[in-house]
Amino acid sequence: MGDKKLITICQSGGEFVTNKDGSLSYNGGDAHAIDIDNETRFDDFMLEVAGMWNYSPETMTMKYILPGHGKTLITISNDKDLKRMINFHQSSTTADIFVITRDVIHHDVSNMPASRSSRTTISEAVVAIDDTPVDGIIINSVEPDPVFDVPLESISPNQPPAIAVTAASAAKHHRAVEWENTITGVDQRFTNVHEFREALRKYSIAHGFAYKFIKNDSHRVTVKCKSEGCPWRLHASRLSTTQLFCIKKVSGVHSCDGSILTSGYQATTNWVAEIVKEKLRESSSYKPKDIVTDIKRDFGIELNYSQAWRAKEIAREQLQGSYKEAYNQLPYFCEKIKETNPGSHATYSTKEDSSFHRLFVSFHASLQGFEQGCRPLLFLDSTSLNSKYQGTLLSATAADGDDGVFPVAFAIVDAETDDNWRWFLVELSSAVSTSQITFVADMQKGLSESIPEVFGDAKHSYCLRYLTESFKRDLKMQFSNEVKRLLVADLHSAAYGTRYEEFQRSHESIKGISPEAYNWVHHNKPEHWANVFFEGARYNHMTANFGEMFYQWVSEAHELPITQLVDVIRRKMMELIYTRRVDSNQWETTLTPSAEQKIRKETAKAQSFRVDYDVIFPPNNNKFEVRGDSYTEKVDIGQKWDCSCKGWNLSGLPCSHAIACILYIGKHPYAYCSRYFTTESYRLTYSQSINPVPNEDMPTKIDSSEGAVLITPPPARRTPGRPKTQRAQDLDKRKLQCSNCKGFGHNKSTCKSI
């Protein structure tokens, strides 16, 4: 037997034809011959056949007609099937192999009588099996069952077990093809009844019919086609003393057209969830409407939106865990953060009803990096969470020596309130030890009161972006868009101006347009946002938009449960620290790249200046006068490091006037740069690592009887449906303005002053 050689005639591209006697023949297509024997491996044979037609093995199926039973097709899917096929052809020198691909699936056939005669019928024969051993395989006999009114036909006891087949005269949806043989026939066994039911569901979808249960319990299942008058039946039961489930009878051939299936029958939300789970794992943006489209395309089943939405929620929970259980895991999660990252701060609080209130997290690596290498400057910002229970993420970020965003701490709270912001600042003050911090943040949300109350002598710089939004919102200006733009430009000029004259000039310009806007600027504390008055050190950072990095991170993970959302942020921070540490190890400059570029730019400007000692002071006292084409600046490079242009004071790097003086005395500008811009400080910022927080032993269910803390989700959750948007007529639209009198509400042609 080991020397048996067989020439396989591999055919593809043709179609099966049913002869008058019910036997099958294959017409048309192309053919190639391949020699095989008992030592040939299935994978090698499959690859060689695929190479003949340039097919993909993943989309290819090989079948042969059982010798002596022209109505039966057998699929070759592994080494055992291949050897069996060779044994069945012991008396022949050739064997016909039919190669079928999904691209031409209308040529395919099924190994079951489940296909309908109007669409997929070749034969109505259904094969019964006896218990005669065939090549060492014992086949169990089957007793008649009164449920079925169509008798099963038998084959010769010398032939192997076989199932009746039907022709595929209509194209099937490409994913459903994979399930055509989940039910193969009598004596097929399953691990349990649940596995059988799932196989039956897939089989019915692949063959386009719906069924209903006649009997359905843990010991036996009997089903019939749901279409009235269709004779198809199937009966399976549990094998005694085992949990195995075995098909005992299959009867009849479908005479229905399968129209019942397209309505979504048998497509339960759990089944759809299993189908879409992998795609949802790859893309969190996979939407219910995409699920509806994909299920229709792949399986021919029409779902409604609510079915798709529920299926997505089930799949998401299977992949990511339960939202509710995630809140219960917070106590354990906080302890794990502190255990795996010693020195970190992780704490939470609940309301009186045990519902979630807020969570604060600051990793030791972030705290150390901020204190050792960052400027004493923190940006406070917030990001709305578009999750099932909504909430807000509060963040405190710093600027590293290369002006990159460095996350220091964050919190997830149930809502952005004055109380939650104050709580966040209290937790932040207990985590950081840096004194004299300057905060860049909104002037509202209670921060104007909370920052000095919690941090004492800290300076609060109003974020210019929020200030501008408040400026436009509070004034409700009845001006054209062009005039509004000029007012905002004057506001920014007043903020950035480094001399009192510049601030006053911009302020008066605003007054010339709108006295109301002039008064607004005066009453909104310029000492907190105008360069000329602000006493803190914000290093030219006027806005708190450093929190946008958190927004990007959260946008990618907003649908995750709270513990996984925090872990995504931790992972992002860990990757950020590692990447920047590796990059900075390649730097060979004294300053960071951005600081080096600024120094080179200012040094080039300094070449055209004339430097003299300040005549008011004795020579060699480090006080100079620097003359340009039409101006003179006074520079002190002694202990004060000051220039009358204020550029040095505001940035922490010597301005062009200071560099001219430094070069004049033969020194290098590096010696007069703030230490925060050195490569050494940058490396200290990223010297510590954030460690992973394992979740393998995280409890999935919390039992209150064991004394554990039970935390429920916050009561406020996102309302169903699309969020309401502001109507177009409520938006700030451009007003009609007369070119003659400059009035609003009319044009020149209707102006009454003409």
C-alpha positions in Angstrom: 0.0 0.0 0.0 2.9 2.3 0.7 4.1 1.9 -2.9 0.7 2.7 -4.4 1.0 5.5 -7.0 -2.0 7.4 -8.0 -2.4 10.0 -10.8 -4.8 12.7 -9.7 -6.6 14.6 -12.5 -7.1 18.0 -10.9 -9.9 19.9 -12.6 -11.2 23.5 -12.0 -13.3 26.1 -13.7 -16.1 23.7 -14.8 -19.5 22.8 -13.3 -21.3 19.8 -11.8 -24.1 18.4 -13.8 -26.8 16.0 -12.5 -27.4 13.0 -14.8 -30.8 11.4 -15.3 -29.9 8.6 -12.8 -29.0 11.2 -10.2 -25.2 10.7 -10.5 -22.8 13.6 -10.8 -20.5 14.5 -13.7 -18.1 17.5 -14.2 -18.2 19.4 -17.4 -15.8 22.1 -18.7 -12.8 23.8 -17.0 -9.1 23.0 -17.1 -7.2 20.0 -15.9 -3.7 19.1 -14.7 -2.2 15.7 -13.6 -0.2 15.3 -10.4 1.3 12.0 -9.1 0.8 11.2 -5.4 1.3 8.3 -3.0 0.7 7.4 0.6 3.7 9.5 1.6 2.3 12.7 0.1 1.3 15.3 2.7 -1.9 17.2 2.3 -0.3 20.6 2.7 2.2 19.9 -0.1 -0.5 18.6 -2.4 -2.7 21.6 -1.7 0.2 24.0 -2.5 1.0 22.2 -5.7 -2.6 22.3 -6.8 -2.9 25.9 -5.9 0.2 26.7 -7.9 -1.4 25.2 -11.1 -4.1 27.9 -11.2 -2.4 30.6 -9.0 -5.1 30.1 -6.4 -4.8 31.0 -2.7 -4.9 27.8 -0.6 -7.1 29.7 2.0 -9.9 30.1 -0.6 -9.6 26.6 -2.1 -11.5 23.3 -1.5 -10.7 19.9 -3.0 -13.4 17.3 -3.5 -13.7 13.9 -5.2 -16.6 11.6 -6.1 -16.8 8.5 -4.0 -16.1 5.4 -6.2 -19.2 3.3 -6.7 -21.4 6.2 -5.4 -21.7 8.7 -8.2 -24.0 10.9 -6.1 -21.6 11.5 -3.3 -18.8 14.1 -3.0 -16.1 13.8 -0.4 -14.0 16.8 0.8 -10.2 16.5 1.3 -9.1 18.7 4.2 -6.2 16.9 5.9 -3.6 14.1 5.6 -6.1 11.5 6.8 -8.6 12.4 4.1 -5.9 12.3 1.4 -4.8 8.8 2.5 -8.4 7.6 2.6 -8.9 8.9 -0.9 -5.9 6.9 -2.1 -7.2 3.8 -0.4 -10.6 4.2 -2.0 -8.9 4.2 -5.4 -6.8 1.0 -4.8 -8.2 -0.6 -8.0 -7.6 2.6 -10.1 -4.5 4.3 -11.5 -6.2 7.7 -11.7 -8.6 9.8 -9.5 -10.6 12.9 -10.4 -10.1 15.8 -8.0 -12.4 18.9 -8.3 -10.8 22.1 -7.2 -13.4 24.8 -6.0 -12.6 28.3 -4.9 -14.7 30.9 -3.3 -14.4 33.2 -6.3 -16.4 30.6 -8.3 -18.5 29.3 -5.4 -21.5 28.8 -7.6 -19.7 25.6 -8.7 -19.5 24.3 -5.2 -21.7 21.6 -3.7 -22.7 20.7 -0.2 -22.2 17.4 1.6 -25.7 17.6 3.2 -29.3 17.4 1.9 -30.0 20.8 3.5 -29.8 22.7 0.2 -33.0 23.5 -1.5 -33.9 21.6 -4.7 -34.7 24.9 -6.5 -31.3 26.3 -5.8 -28.7 23.7 -4.8 -30.1 20.2 -5.6 -28.2 17.4 -7.2 -29.6 14.4 -5.4 -32.5 13.7 -3.0 -30.7 10.7 -1.7 -29.8 10.7 2.0 -27.3 8.0 3.1 -27.8 5.7 6.1 -24.8 4.1 7.7 -24.5 0.6 9.2 -22.0 -0.7 11.7 -19.7 -2.5 9.3 -16.0 -1.7 9.8 -14.5 0.1 6.8 -10.7 0.4 6.8 -10.6 0.0 10.6 -13.4 2.5 11.2 -16.5 1.4 13.0 -19.7 3.0 11.8 -22.7 3.0 14.2 -26.1 1.9 13.0 -29.1 4.1 13.3 -32.6 3.1 14.4 -35.7 4.5 12.7 -37.3 7.5 14.3 -41.0 8.1 13.9 -40.5 11.9 13.7 -39.2 11.5 10.2 -41.5 10.5 7.4 -38.8 10.2 4.7 -36.8 6.9 4.9 -33.0 7.0 4.8 -31.3 5.2 2.0 -28.4 2.9 2.7 -25.2 2.2 0.9 -23.1 -0.9 0.6 -21.6 -2.1 3.8 -18.2 -2.2 2.1 -18.2 1.6 1.5 -17.0 4.2 3.9 -19.5 6.6 5.6 -20.9 9.1 3.2 -23.4 11.9 3.1 -25.7 12.8 0.3 -24.7 16.0 -1.6 -26.5 18.7 -3.5 -25.3 20.9 -6.4 -24.5 24.6 -6.0 -26.3 26.4 -8.8 -26.5 29.7 -7.0 -23.7 31.9 -5.6 -23.4 32.0 -1.8 -22.1 34.8 0.4 -18.4 34.4 0.7 -18.1 34.1 4.5 -21.0 31.7 4.8 -19.2 29.3 2.6 -16.9 28.4 5.5 -19.9 26.9 7.3 -21.3 24.7 4.6 -19.9 21.6 6.2 -20.4 22.4 9.9 -23.1 19.7 9.7 -21.8 16.7 7.6 -24.5 14.1 8.4 -25.4 11.1 10.5 -23.0 10.0 13.2 -21.3 13.4 13.3 -20.4 14.1 17.0 -20.1 17.3 19.0 -18.6 18.1 22.4 -22.0 19.1 23.8 -25.5 20.3 22.8 -24.3 23.9 22.7 -21.7 23.1 20.1 -24.3 21.2 18.1 -26.8 24.1 18.2 -24.1 26.6 17.1 -23.0 24.3 14.2 -26.7 23.9 13.2 -27.1 27.7 13.2 -24.1 28.3 11.0 -25.1 25.5 8.7 -28.6 26.9 8.2 -27.1 30.3 7.4 -24.6 28.9 4.9 -27.4 27.0 3.1 -29.9 29.8 3.3 -32.8 28.2 5.3 -34.5 28.8 8.7 -35.6 26.0 11.1 -37.7 25.5 14.2 -37.3 23.2 17.1 -39.7 20.2 17.6 -37.7 19.0 20.6 -35.0 21.0 22.3 -33.4 20.0 25.6 -30.0 18.9 26.9 -30.6 15.3 25.8 -32.1 15.6 22.4 -32.8 18.1 19.7 -35.1 17.7 16.7 -35.5 20.4 14.1 -37.5 20.9 10.9 -37.3 23.5 8.2 -39.4 26.5 9.1 -40.8 26.8 5.6 -44.3 25.3 5.4 -44.3 22.0 3.4 -40.5 21.6 3.3 -39.7 18.0 4.3 -36.2 18.6 5.7 -35.7 17.2 9.3 -32.7 16.5 11.6 -32.5 14.7 14.9 -29.6 14.5 17.3 -29.3 13.2 20.9 -26.7 12.7 23.6 -24.7 9.5 23.7 -25.4 7.6 26.9 -22.9 8.1 29.8 -21.2 10.9 27.9 -21.8 14.6 27.1 -21.2 14.0 23.4 -24.0 14.9 21.1 -24.5 12.8 17.9 -26.6 13.3 14.8 -28.9 10.3 14.5 -31.1 11.1 11.5 -31.2 13.4 8.6 -34.2 13.3 6.3 -35.6 15.0 3.3 -34.4 17.6 0.8 -35.2 21.3 1.0 -38.0 22.4 -1.3 -38.1 26.0 0.1 -36.5 29.1 -1.3 -34.9 30.3 2.0 -36.7 33.7 2.0 -37.4 33.4 5.7 -33.7 33.6 6.6 -33.0 37.0 5.1 -35.1 38.7 7.8 -32.5 37.9 10.5 -34.0 34.7 11.8 -31.3 32.7 13.7 -29.0 35.7 13.7 -29.1 36.2 17.4 -27.1 39.1 18.9 -24.7 36.6 20.5 -24.1 35.0 17.2 -23.5 38.4 15.5 -21.2 39.4 18.4 -19.0 36.4 17.7 -18.9 37.3 14.0 -17.9 40.9 14.6 -15.6 40.4 17.6 -12.4 40.2 15.7 -13.1 43.2 13.5 -14.1 45.2 16.6 -10.8 44.1 18.2 -8.9 45.6 15.2 -11.0 48.8 15.0 -12.8 50.4 17.9 -14.5 52.7 15.4 -16.5 49.8 13.9 -20.1 51.1 13.9 -23.4 49.3 14.0 -24.3 50.5 10.5 -21.0 48.9 9.3 -22.1 45.6 11.1 -25.5 45.7 9.3 -23.7 46.2 5.9 -21.1 43.4 6.6 -23.6 40.8 7.8 -25.8 41.5 4.7 -22.8 41.2 2.4 -21.2 38.1 4.0 -24.3 36.1 5.1 -27.2 37.6 3.2 -29.0 38.4 6.5 -30.7 41.7 7.1 -30.3 43.1 10.6 -31.8 46.2 12.0 -29.8 48.9 13.7 -30.7 47.9 17.3 -29.7 44.2 16.7 -26.3 45.4 15.4 -25.9 47.8 18.3 -26.6 45.2 20.9 -24.3 42.7 19.2 -21.5 45.3 19.2 -22.1 45.9 23.0 -21.9 42.2 23.7 -18.7 41.8 21.6 -17.1 44.9 23.2 -17.9 43.5 26.7 -16.4 40.1 25.8 -13.2 41.8 24.5 -12.9 44.6 27.0 -14.8 43.6 30.1 -17.8 45.1 31.8 -18.2 48.8 32.4 -19.8 48.1 35.8 -17.3 45.6 37.0 -14.5 48.0 36.0 -15.7 50.5 38.7 -15.7 47.7 41.2 -12.1 46.9 40.3 -10.9 50.5 41.2 -9.7 49.7 44.7 -7.7 46.8 43.5 -6.4 48.7 40.5 -5.2 51.7 42.6 -3.3 49.3 44.9 -1.7 47.6 41.9 -0.5 50.9 40.5 1.1 51.8 43.8 2.5 48.3 44.2 4.1 48.1 40.7 5.2 51.8 40.6 6.3 52.6 44.1 6.0 56.3 44.9 3.0 56.8 42.7 -0.3 58.3 43.8 -3.5 56.6 43.0 -6.7 57.3 44.9 -10.5 57.3 44.3 -13.6 58.5 46.1 -17.3 57.6 45.9 -20.5 59.4 46.7 -22.8 58.6 49.6 -24.7 56.0 47.5 -21.3 54.3 46.6 -21.4 55.5 43.0 -18.2 56.5 41.4 -17.1 60.1 42.0 -13.5 60.6 41.0 -10.1 58.9 40.4 -6.6 60.6 40.7 -3.5 59.0 39.2 0.1 60.3 39.1 3.0 57.9 38.4 6.3 58.2 40.3 8.2 58.5 37.0 6.1 61.6 36.1 6.6 63.2 39.5 10.3 62.6 39.5 10.7 63.8 35.9 8.7 67.0 36.7 10.7 67.8 39.8 14.2 67.0 38.4 14.0 68.3 34.9 11.0 70.4 34.1 10.3 74.1 34.6 8.0 74.8 37.6 5.2 75.3 35.1 1.9 73.3 34.9 -0.9 73.4 32.4 -4.4 72.5 33.6 -6.9 71.3 31.1 -10.0 69.1 30.7 -11.3 66.6 28.2 -14.8 65.3 27.9 -15.1 61.5 27.8 -17.4 60.1 25.2 -18.0 56.9 27.0 -21.0 55.0 28.2 -21.1 56.9 31.5 -19.5 60.1 30.2 -17.4 62.0 32.7 -14.4 64.3 32.3 -10.6 63.8 32.3 -8.7 66.5 34.2 -5.0 66.8 33.4 -1.8 68.5 34.7 1.0 68.6 32.1 4.4 70.2 32.0 6.8 71.3 29.3 10.1 69.5 29.0 13.4 71.1 27.9 12.5 70.6 24.3 9.1 72.2 24.7 7.4 68.8 24.5 4.4 67.8 26.5 5.2 65.9 29.7 2.2 64.4 31.5 2.4 64.8 35.3 -1.0 63.8 36.7 -4.6 63.1 35.6 -8.0 62.4 37.1 -11.3 61.0 35.8 -14.3 62.7 37.5 -18.0 62.3 37.1 -18.4 66.0 35.9 -16.3 69.1 35.5 -17.2 71.1 38.6 -15.5 73.6 40.9 -15.4 71.0 43.6 -13.8 68.4 41.4 -11.2 70.8 40.2 -10.3 71.8 43.8 -10.1 68.1 44.8 -7.7 67.5 41.9 -5.5 70.4 43.0 -5.5 69.1 46.6 -4.4 65.6 45.4 -1.8 67.2 43.0 -0.3 69.3 45.9 0.2 66.1 47.9 2.0 64.5 45.0 4.4 67.2 43.9 7.0 68.9 46.1 8.0 71.7 43.7 7.4 75.2 45.1 6.6 78.4 43.3 4.7 76.7 40.5 3.1 78.8 37.8 -0.2 77.5 36.5 -1.6 78.2 33.0 -5.3 77.5 33.2 -8.8 78.8 32.7 -9.9 81.7 34.8 -13.2 80.1 35.5 -14.3 76.6 36.9 -13.3 77.9 40.4 -9.6 77.8 39.6 -9.1 81.5 40.3 -10.0 80.7 44.0 -8.7 77.1 44.3 -5.1 77.6 43.0 -4.0 80.3 45.6 -6.0 78.5 48.3 -4.3 75.1 47.7 -0.8 76.2 46.4 -0.4 79.4 48.4 2.2 81.5 46.6 1.6 79.9 43.2 1.0 82.2 40.2 -2.1 81.7 38.0 -1.8 82.7 34.3 -5.1 82.8 32.5 -5.0 80.7 29.4 -5.2 83.1 26.4 -7.4 80.7 24.4 -10.1 80.5 27.2 -9.7 84.2 27.8 -10.4 84.9 24.1 -13.5 82.6 24.2 -14.8 84.4 27.3 -14.1 87.8 25.6 -16.2 87.0 22.6 -18.9 85.3 24.7 -19.3 87.9 27.4 -19.5 90.9 25.1 -22.0 89.4 22.6 -20.6 91.9 20.2 -22.9 93.2 17.4 -20.0 93.7 15.0 -19.0 92.4 11.7 -16.7 89.4 11.6 -13.8 91.7 10.4 -14.3 94.1 13.4 -14.4 91.1 15.8 -11.2 89.8 14.3 -9.5 93.2 14.9 -10.7 93.3 18.6 -9.3 89.8 19.2 -6.0 90.8 17.6 -5.8 93.8 19.8 -6.5 91.6 22.9 -3.7 89.3 21.9 -1.3 92.3 21.3 -2.1 93.5 24.8 -1.3 90.1 26.2 2.0 89.6 24.3 3.3 93.1 24.7 6.4 93.3 26.8 6.3 97.1 27.6 3.5 99.1 29.2 3.3 101.4 26.2 2.5 98.4 24.0 -0.2 97.2 26.3 -1.7 100.7 26.6 -1.6 101.2 22.8 -3.6 98.0 22.2 -6.0 98.8 25.1 -6.8 102.2 23.6 -7.2 100.6 20.2 -9.9 98.4 21.7 -11.5 101.4 23.3 -11.7 103.1 19.9 -13.9 100.2 18.6 -15.9 99.3 21.7 -15.9 101.0 25.1 -17.6 97.9 26.4 -14.7 95.7 25.3 -12.3 98.3 26.8 -14.0 97.9 30.2 -14.0 94.2 29.9 -10.2 94.1 29.5 -9.8 96.5 32.4 -12.0 94.4 34.8 -10.6 91.0 33.9 -7.3 91.3 35.7 -4.6 91.9 33.2 -2.1 91.0 35.9 -3.0 87.4 35.3 -2.6 87.3 31.5 -0.6 90.4 30.2 3.1 89.9 29.9 3.8 93.4 31.1 2.0 92.8 34.4 2.3 89.0 35.1 4.8 88.2 37.9 5.1 84.5 37.3 7.4 82.6 34.9 5.5 80.9 32.1 8.4 80.8 29.6 6.4 82.2 26.7 3.6 79.7 27.1 0.3 81.6 27.0 -2.2 78.8 26.5 -3.0 75.5 28.3 -3.3 73.5 25.1 -0.7 71.0 26.3 -3.7 68.9 27.4 -4.5 68.1 23.8 -2.2 65.1 24.0 -4.5 63.6 26.5 -7.4 64.4 24.2 -5.8 62.4 21.4 -5.0 59.5 23.7 -8.6 59.4 25.2 -10.1 59.7 21.7 -8.6 56.4 20.8 -9.9 54.6 23.9 -13.0 56.5 25.0 -15.2 53.3 24.7 -13.1 51.3 27.1 -14.1 50.6 30.8 -12.4 53.0 33.2 -9.6 50.7 34.4 -8.6 49.9 30.8 -8.9 53.6 29.8 -6.4 54.4 32.6 -4.1 51.6 31.5 -4.2 52.9 27.9 -3.0 56.3 29.2 -0.4 54.5 31.3 0.8 52.6 28.2 1.0 55.8 26.2 3.0 57.6 28.9 5.3 54.6 29.2 6.0 54.6 25.5 6.5 58.4 25.4 9.0 58.3 28.2 11.0 55.4 26.7 11.0 56.8 23.2 12.2 60.3 24.3 14.8 58.7 26.6 16.2 56.7 23.7 16.1 59.7 21.3 17.9 62.0 23.8 20.7 59.6 24.3 21.7 60.3 20.7 22.0 64.1 21.3 25.5 65.5 21.4 24.6 69.2 22.0 24.6 71.0 25.4 21.1 72.2 24.9 18.0 70.5 23.6 17.4 70.7 19.8 14.7 73.4 20.0 16.8 75.5 22.4 19.9 75.1 20.2 17.9 76.4 17.2 16.6 79.4 19.2 20.2 80.3 20.3 21.6 80.1 16.8 18.8 82.3 15.5 19.4 84.9 18.2 23.1 84.7 17.8 22.7 85.6 14.1 20.7 88.7 15.0 23.4 89.7 17.5 26.1 90.1 14.9 24.7 93.5 13.8 24.5 95.1 17.3 26.9 97.5 18.8 27.7 96.8 22.5 29.1 99.3 25.1 29.3 99.3 28.8 26.5 101.2 30.5 28.0 104.7 31.2 25.9 105.0 34.4 27.8 102.2 36.0 31.5 101.4 36.5 33.2 99.3 33.8 33.2 95.5 34.1 30.0 95.5 36.1 28.2 93.3 33.5 25.8 96.1 32.6 25.7 97.0 28.9 23.9 99.1 26.3 23.1 97.4 23.0 22.4 99.7 20.1 20.4 98.6 17.0 19.5 100.7 14.0 16.9 102.8 15.8 16.8 101.7 19.4 18.9 101.0 22.5 18.4 98.1 25.0 19.9 97.8 28.4 21.3 94.4 29.4 22.4 93.0 32.7 24.3 89.7 32.4 25.3 89.7 36.1 23.1 88.1 38.7 19.8 89.4 37.3 20.1 88.1 33.7 17.8 90.9 32.5 17.2 92.8 29.2 14.9 95.8 28.8 13.2 94.0 25.8 12.0 91.3 28.4 12.8 88.5 25.9 15.3 86.9 28.2 13.1 87.1 31.2 10.1 85.6 29.4 11.8 82.7 27.7 14.6 81.6 30.0 17.0 81.8 27.0 19.2 84.9 26.3 17.8 87.2 23.7 19.9 88.6 20.8 20.8 91.7 22.9 22.1 89.5 25.7 24.0 87.3 23.4 25.7 90.3 21.9 26.9 91.3 25.3 27.9 87.7 26.2 30.0 87.4 23.0 31.5 90.9 23.7 33.1 89.7 27.0 34.3 86.4 25.3 31.9 84.0 26.9 29.5 81.4 25.5 25.7 81.8 25.6 25.2 78.3 27.0 26.4 79.6 30.4 23.5 82.0 30.5 20.7 79.6 29.6 18.2 78.3 32.1 19.2 74.8 33.2 15.8 73.5 32.2 16.9 73.7 28.5 20.0 71.6 28.8 20.2 68.0 27.5 21.2 66.9 31.0 17.9 68.2 32.5 16.0 66.7 29.6 17.5 63.3 30.3 16.6 63.6 34.0 13.0 64.3 33.0 12.8 60.9 31.3 15.2 59.0 33.5 12.5 57.0 35.3 10.3 54.3 33.8 6.6 53.5 34.2 6.1 49.8 34.9 3.2 47.7 33.6 0.2 47.1 35.9 -0.7 43.4 35.6 -4.4 42.5 35.4 -4.2 38.8 35.2 -5.4 38.3 38.8 -7.7 41.3 38.8 -11.1 40.1 40.2 -13.8 39.9 37.5 -16.6 39.7 40.1 -16.7 41.5 43.4 -18.6 39.8 46.2 -20.0 42.2 48.8 -20.3 39.4 51.3 -16.5 39.2 51.5 -16.3 42.8 52.8 -15.1 44.3 49.5 -15.9 47.8 48.5 -18.6 47.9 45.8 -18.5 50.9 43.5 -21.4 51.5 41.1 -21.1 53.5 37.9 -22.0 57.2 38.1 -25.7 57.9 37.7 -25.3 60.2 34.7 -24.9 58.3 31.5 -25.0 59.2 27.8 -28.5 59.5 26.4 -29.3 57.3 23.5 -29.2 58.7 19.9 -27.1 61.3 18.2 -26.2 64.3 20.4 -28.3 67.3 19.6 -26.4 70.1 17.8 -27.1 73.8 17.8 -29.4 74.9 15.0 -28.0 76.9 12.2 -30.1 80.0 13.0 -28.7 80.0 16.6 -25.1 80.2 15.4 -23.1 83.4 15.1 -23.8 84.4 11.5 -22.4 87.3 9.7 -24.6 90.4 10.0 -25.7 92.5 7.0 -23.9 95.8 7.1 -24.5 99.0 5.1 -21.5 100.4 3.3 -22.8 103.9 3.5 -23.7 104.5 7.1 -22.0 101.4 8.5 -25.2 100.4 10.3 -26.5 96.8 10.5 -29.7 95.2 9.3 -29.8 96.8 5.8 -27.6 97.5 2.8 -26.8 100.7 0.8 -29.8 100.3 -1.5 -32.2 100.5 1.4 -30.2 103.0 3.5 -32.5 105.8 4.8 -29.6 108.3 5.3 -29.1 108.7 1.6 
